[in-house]
Amino acid sequence: MRRIPPSHLMLLLGVAIVFVWSGLQPYDRLTWWLEVLPGLGGLIILLAIYRRFQFSTLCYFLIALHICILCVGGHYTYARVPLFDWLRPVFEWQRNHFDRLGHFAQGFVPAIIARELYIRLQIFNRRKWMPFLILCTCLGMSAVYELIEWWTALLSGDAATAFLATQGDVWDTQEDMFFALIGATCSLLFLSRLHDRQLRDVASQASTRLRPA
């Protein structure tokens, strides 16, 4: 049986603690469910495939961080996160910008997930095209999320206000997608080398397990 690295268990425990805290008396229970469901669904999928396909520790760390961001946004709603309310007068912001951080993460984290899948599953023969296609993947995911927000607003009316977190900004959808693009670009620029080293470690561990005794 494959040994579970302690770092993976610690990340799972950390996510579980944040998830439980997030669900204790959130600002709005419906908004909480809407915000945390994507992270919860992703976590269930990762646990289901863990024995067959393990991501790199870097990838799991980023996923855990993203789920925590979703949990914080679900607990307070994205327009009411206290830290960013405190920062508003400091930087003379006109709104609470925690949702910008969330959409930055929406590009930053999936970029590494997509990169790992594309490399390990050998999706492309020419890796020079990979950064462009990863950016397209992240923008596509961001666009789908904005469509989900739109459909949610149509179905639930005023109840979706906290979920949308537009805060009166008519360009909120476009800015959200732009921040996802920035996040994906930064992820590829700053984490690709570290990611490559971790992928070599994953490949080395896999070859060791397959080597006959």
C-alpha positions in Angstrom: 0.0 0.0 0.0 1.3 3.5 -0.9 2.4 5.5 2.1 0.6 8.8 2.6 3.1 11.6 3.0 2.7 13.5 6.4 2.6 16.8 4.5 -0.6 15.6 2.7 -2.2 14.6 6.0 -1.3 18.0 7.5 -2.8 19.9 4.6 -6.0 17.8 4.8 -6.2 18.5 8.6 -5.7 22.2 8.0 -8.4 22.3 5.4 -10.8 20.4 7.7 -10.2 22.8 10.6 -10.8 25.9 8.4 -13.9 24.2 6.9 -15.4 23.5 10.3 -14.7 27.1 11.5 -16.2 28.5 8.3 -19.4 26.6 8.9 -19.9 27.9 12.4 -22.5 30.7 12.3 -21.6 32.2 8.8 -23.1 35.5 7.8 -25.5 33.8 5.5 -26.0 30.0 5.3 -27.0 29.9 1.6 -24.1 32.1 0.6 -21.8 29.8 2.6 -23.0 26.7 0.7 -22.6 28.5 -2.6 -19.1 29.5 -1.8 -17.7 26.3 -0.3 -19.4 23.7 -2.6 -16.8 24.0 -5.4 -13.9 23.5 -2.9 -15.8 20.6 -1.1 -16.5 19.0 -4.5 -12.9 19.3 -5.5 -11.7 17.8 -2.2 -14.1 14.8 -2.6 -12.7 14.1 -6.1 -9.1 14.4 -4.9 -9.8 11.9 -2.1 -11.5 9.5 -4.5 -8.6 9.4 -6.9 -5.8 9.6 -4.4 -4.7 6.0 -4.6 -4.6 6.0 -8.4 -3.3 9.5 -9.0 -1.4 11.7 -6.5 -0.6 15.3 -7.4 2.6 17.0 -6.3 2.8 18.5 -2.8 3.0 21.9 -4.4 -0.3 21.3 -6.2 -2.0 20.0 -3.0 -0.7 23.0 -1.0 -2.2 25.4 -3.6 -5.5 23.6 -3.6 -5.6 23.7 0.2 -4.9 27.4 0.1 -7.7 28.0 -2.4 -10.2 26.0 -0.4 -9.3 28.1 2.6 -9.9 31.3 0.7 -13.3 29.9 -0.4 -14.1 29.0 3.2 -13.2 32.5 4.5 -15.3 34.1 1.7 -18.2 31.8 2.6 -18.0 32.6 6.3 -18.0 36.4 6.0 -19.2 36.8 2.4 -16.7 38.3 0.0 -17.9 41.8 0.6 -17.4 41.7 4.4 -14.1 40.0 5.1 -12.8 42.0 8.1 -9.1 42.2 7.1 -10.0 43.8 3.8 -12.5 46.2 5.4 -9.6 47.3 7.6 -7.4 47.8 4.6 -9.9 49.9 2.7 -9.0 53.2 4.3 -5.3 52.3 4.3 -5.2 52.0 0.5 -8.3 54.3 -0.1 -10.2 51.4 -1.7 -13.8 52.0 -2.6 -14.8 48.4 -2.0 -13.8 45.3 -0.1 -11.3 43.6 -2.5 -11.2 40.1 -1.0 -13.1 38.8 -4.0 -10.3 40.0 -6.2 -7.9 37.8 -4.1 -10.4 35.0 -4.7 -10.4 35.4 -8.4 -6.6 35.8 -8.5 -6.5 32.4 -6.8 -9.0 31.1 -9.3 -6.3 31.5 -12.0 -3.2 31.0 -9.8 -4.1 27.6 -8.5 -5.8 26.0 -11.6 -2.8 26.9 -13.7 -0.6 24.5 -11.7 -3.3 21.8 -11.7 -3.7 22.1 -15.4 0.1 22.2 -15.9 0.5 19.0 -13.9 -2.2 17.2 -15.7 -0.9 18.2 -19.1 2.6 17.2 -18.4 2.0 13.9 -16.5 -0.8 12.7 -18.9 1.4 13.8 -21.9 -1.5 15.9 -23.4 0.9 17.9 -25.7 3.8 16.9 -27.8 5.1 20.5 -28.0 5.5 22.0 -24.6 6.0 25.5 -26.1 2.3 25.7 -26.6 1.5 24.7 -23.0 1.6 28.1 -21.3 -0.8 29.6 -23.8 -3.2 26.7 -23.5 -3.0 26.7 -19.7 -4.0 30.4 -19.7 -6.9 29.6 -22.1 -8.0 26.8 -19.7 -7.9 29.1 -16.7 -9.8 31.8 -18.5 -12.4 29.2 -19.6 -12.8 28.0 -16.0 -13.2 31.6 -14.9 -15.8 32.3 -17.6 -17.8 29.2 -16.6 -17.7 30.3 -12.9 -19.1 33.7 -14.0 -21.9 32.0 -15.9 -22.7 29.9 -12.8 -22.9 33.2 -10.8 -25.2 34.6 -13.4 -27.5 31.5 -13.4 -27.5 31.5 -9.6 -28.6 35.2 -9.6 -31.4 34.4 -12.0 -32.7 31.5 -9.9 -32.3 33.0 -6.4 -32.8 36.8 -7.0 -31.9 39.0 -4.1 -30.4 36.0 -2.2 -27.5 35.9 -4.7 -26.3 39.4 -3.9 -23.8 38.3 -1.3 -22.6 35.5 -3.6 -22.0 37.8 -6.6 -20.2 40.3 -4.5 -20.3 42.9 -7.2 -20.6 45.7 -4.7 -22.0 48.1 -7.3 -19.2 47.6 -9.8 -20.7 47.2 -13.3 -17.4 45.8 -14.6 -17.1 43.2 -11.8 -17.3 40.2 -14.1 -14.7 41.5 -16.5 -12.4 42.5 -13.6 -12.8 39.0 -12.0 -11.7 37.3 -15.2 -8.8 39.7 -15.6 -7.6 38.9 -12.1 -7.9 35.2 -12.9 -5.7 35.8 -15.9 -3.1 37.7 -13.8 -3.1 34.9 -11.3 -2.6 32.2 -13.9 0.2 34.2 -15.5 2.0 34.8 -12.2 1.7 31.1 -11.3 3.4 30.1 -14.5 6.1 32.7 -14.2 7.0 32.1 -10.6 6.2 28.5 -9.9 7.0 26.5 -13.1 10.6 25.7 -12.1 9.6 24.6 -8.6 6.8 22.6 -10.1 9.2 20.9 -12.5 11.4 19.8 -9.6 8.5 18.4 -7.8 7.3 16.5 -10.9 10.8 15.0 -11.2 10.5 13.8 -7.6 7.0 12.3 -8.3 8.4 10.5 -11.4 11.4 9.2 -9.4 9.1 7.9 -6.6 6.9 6.2 -9.2 9.8 4.5 -10.9 11.1 3.3 -7.5 7.8 1.7 -6.7 7.7 -0.1 -10.1 11.3 -1.3 -9.8 11.4 -5.1 -9.0 12.9 -6.1 -5.7 
